[in-house]
Amino acid sequence: MGDREFRASYMAHHLRAFLADQIRALRGEASQREFGELIGKPQSVVSRLEDEEYGKVTLQTLIDVATKLDIALLVRFVDFPTLLR
């Protein structure tokens, strides 16, 4: 983790994978279309949210999802040792 570029790449990949996994978990057994209707987004958006390679999820989209599901969204900055724990 001594290389700055590697840390940035690792963090970005970790974050995208973590968000995609959370969206899939929130969707549960619902289809992407059904979940999209619940959150007010088309199926294609749900598909992108679940794609850890997409990488262009906006904070506003995450706020919209949280609002529709009546859940909180927590975003925070941490140092790398905290991330690795």
Secondary structure, DSSP 8 states (H G I E B T S, - for coil): ---HHHHHHHHHHHHHHHHHHHHHHHHTTS-HHHHHHHHT--HHHHHHHT-TTT----HHHHHHHHHHHT---------HHHHH-
